[in-house]
């Protein structure tokens, strides 16, 4: 749903590579999920420039995907409602930060270390805003809280099918999918060992197909519930995948815990 951003799928790889060199990047959105009908169900969600998703992690900081960030402009981002046509809050961006290890791999199909931070000009007033920050996973939480089989939820405002020509959805959507091990993600019939030893990636999805992120949802959060406190914790960032909700294909998310120290250091020093 973002500025004609689409997730890659076989015959559209060349198109996506062209877009990645212009004003758009390969992007993803929600397939097989449901509409989010209350702002307090995902109060951390914002829409960033380029029509990607992002999450509020502090009063002046938004976490998103590196392939969603364009250093040549800053502009504004929007949030405060599940309806993308009626955002009540707008925030000016003063600077963006991309992870130093970020790079495109596999002929531009995938991204590693796909993390970016957006700094706002003025802080969000959480007392009077409908936006709220979300807790991000640290390495300690990651050991058990995002283990394979844990049920996670992805959020986004994009298309609900890979071949949806009607455009992006107006109302925020979510989909529940299990976290999957890297061993399964690297099986011959899934990603065929292409992402072995990729510490910054977190696979999630259903090999049966039908549920996934897709075109337009890049940068949005993948969350799980803390089994102790019950609060939502962001464990991933929508990053890349092949097709949308296809059989034997998983969504690949940027693993937040892998970038935890970089995130904290960047916010503290800027």
ChimeraX attribute file (.defattr): number of C-alpha atoms within 10 A of each C-alpha:
attribute: neighborCount
match mode: 1-to-1
recipient: residues
	/A:1	27
	/A:2	28
	/A:3	16
	/A:4	18
	/A:5	27
	/A:6	30
	/A:7	26
	/A:8	27
	/A:9	17
	/A:10	9
	/A:11	8
	/A:12	13
	/A:13	18
	/A:14	14
	/A:15	13
	/A:16	23
	/A:17	17
	/A:18	14
	/A:19	17
	/A:20	17
	/A:21	9
	/A:22	9
	/A:23	13
	/A:24	23
	/A:25	28
	/A:26	31
	/A:27	33
	/A:28	37
	/A:29	36
	/A:30	31
	/A:31	24
	/A:32	17
	/A:33	19
	/A:34	15
	/A:35	17
	/A:36	19
	/A:37	14
	/A:38	12
	/A:39	18
	/A:40	14
	/A:41	11
	/A:42	25
	/A:43	20
	/A:44	23
	/A:45	30
	/A:46	30
	/A:47	25
	/A:48	26
	/A:49	19
	/A:50	19
	/A:51	24
	/A:52	33
	/A:53	35
	/A:54	33
	/A:55	31
	/A:56	24
	/A:57	19
	/A:58	18
	/A:59	16
	/A:60	17
	/A:61	23
	/A:62	25
	/A:63	27
	/A:64	31
	/A:65	30
	/A:66	25
	/A:67	25
	/A:68	29
	/A:69	24
	/A:70	16
	/A:71	10
	/A:72	7
	/A:73	12
	/A:74	18
	/A:75	12
	/A:76	15
	/A:77	23
	/A:78	21
	/A:79	27
	/A:80	23
	/A:81	23
	/A:82	25
	/A:83	18
	/A:84	18
	/A:85	10
	/A:86	13
	/A:87	15
	/A:88	13
	/A:89	15
	/A:90	14
	/A:91	18
	/A:92	15
	/A:93	21
	/A:94	14
	/A:95	15
	/A:96	19
	/A:97	19
	/A:98	21
	/A:99	18
	/A:100	11
	/A:101	10
	/A:102	17
	/A:103	14
	/A:104	13
	/A:105	12
	/A:106	9
	/A:107	9
	/A:108	15
	/A:109	19
	/A:110	19
	/A:111	25
	/A:112	23
	/A:113	26
	/A:114	30
	/A:115	32
	/A:116	24
	/A:117	23
	/A:118	24
	/A:119	22
	/A:120	20
	/A:121	14
	/A:122	13
	/A:123	13
	/A:124	21
	/A:125	12
	/A:126	12
	/A:127	8
	/A:128	7
	/A:129	13
	/A:130	18
	/A:131	24
	/A:132	22
	/A:133	18
	/A:134	20
	/A:135	17
	/A:136	21
	/A:137	25
	/A:138	18
	/A:139	14
	/A:140	9
	/A:141	15
	/A:142	15
	/A:143	11
	/A:144	12
	/A:145	20
	/A:146	26
	/A:147	14
	/A:148	16
	/A:149	13
	/A:150	15
	/A:151	18
	/A:152	23
	/A:153	23
	/A:154	27
	/A:155	30
	/A:156	38
	/A:157	33
	/A:158	32
	/A:159	27
	/A:160	28
	/A:161	23
	/A:162	21
	/A:163	12
	/A:164	11
	/A:165	8
	/A:166	9
	/A:167	16
	/A:168	22
	/A:169	20
	/A:170	16
	/A:171	18
	/A:172	22
	/A:173	25
	/A:174	22
	/A:175	22
	/A:176	21
	/A:177	22
	/A:178	18
	/A:179	25
	/A:180	23
	/A:181	14
	/A:182	20
	/A:183	11
	/A:184	18
	/A:185	26
	/A:186	17
	/A:187	14
	/A:188	10
	/A:189	12
	/A:190	16
	/A:191	18
	/A:192	12
	/A:193	15
	/A:194	15
	/A:195	19
	/A:196	14
	/A:197	10
	/A:198	12
	/A:199	15
	/A:200	22
	/A:201	25
	/A:202	28
	/A:203	24
	/A:204	30
	/A:205	29
	/A:206	20
	/A:207	18
	/A:208	12
	/A:209	16
	/A:210	15
	/A:211	24
	/A:212	31
	/A:213	41
	/A:214	33
	/A:215	35
	/A:216	33
	/A:217	35
	/A:218	36
	/A:219	37
	/A:220	32
	/A:221	34
	/A:222	30
	/A:223	24
	/A:224	24
	/A:225	18
	/A:226	16
	/A:227	10
	/A:228	7
	/A:229	7
	/A:230	9
	/A:231	13
	/A:232	20
	/A:233	21
	/A:234	28
	/A:235	27
	/A:236	33
	/A:237	32
	/A:238	33
	/A:239	34
	/A:240	31
	/A:241	28
	/A:242	22
	/A:243	24
	/A:244	29
	/A:245	25
	/A:246	20
	/A:247	15
	/A:248	17
	/A:249	23
	/A:250	31
	/A:251	29
	/A:252	28
	/A:253	31
	/A:254	29
	/A:255	28
	/A:256	27
	/A:257	24
	/A:258	21
	/A:259	21
	/A:260	15
	/A:261	12
	/A:262	14
	/A:263	21
	/A:264	10
	/A:265	11
	/A:266	14
	/A:267	15
	/A:268	8
	/A:269	6
	/A:270	8
